[in-house]
Amino acid sequence: MADFGSDDRNGSFRENGAQSQAGETASVEALEDAVLQLFDDYRTAFDDFDAEAIADCFSYPAVIWQFGKGNVFVDEEELLENIDKLLSALDQEGVVNSDYEVVSGHVEGDAGLVTLAWTQSTADGEPVFEFTCHYHLIYAGTDWSIAMIVNEP
């Protein structure tokens, strides 16, 4: 079991309970890297306006809660429709850069909960959107993916 918080931009894992052995520390570091790689890929996909790469970060069915309503996306095709609309809205607002800070996280077994604070900015660095998302992750065989997002304004 590992928790991570906001010690730096990407946070850091902290073992709960007893002091970990060297092998456990290595596996915690690998887990941290794998989870953070998912979010780095997700951020890069937004910066590239690559809808398919964004959709590749999800497992299906996927659930996105925003504005007090949950939306279930059964497959990638359904989610891509939503992503295309989102990317169009970001383009209209002049967003070209997304960045995140890890607020908190907990991973145990094949499940994880991670909270990120996002800032989406224009080319000159002016923030357009600042918001927090809570991610429910699942480890599906070889990679971590997003199973559910709860957005906060």
Buried (B, 14 or more C-beta within 10 A) or exposed (E): EBBBBBEEEBBBBBEEEEEBEEEEEEEBEEBBEBBBEBBEBBBEBBBEBBBEBBBBBBBBEBBBBBEEEEBEBEEBEBBBEBBEEBBEEBEEEEBBBBBBBBBBBBBEEEEBBBBBBBBBBEEEEEEBBEEBBBBBBBBEEEBBBBBBBBEEE
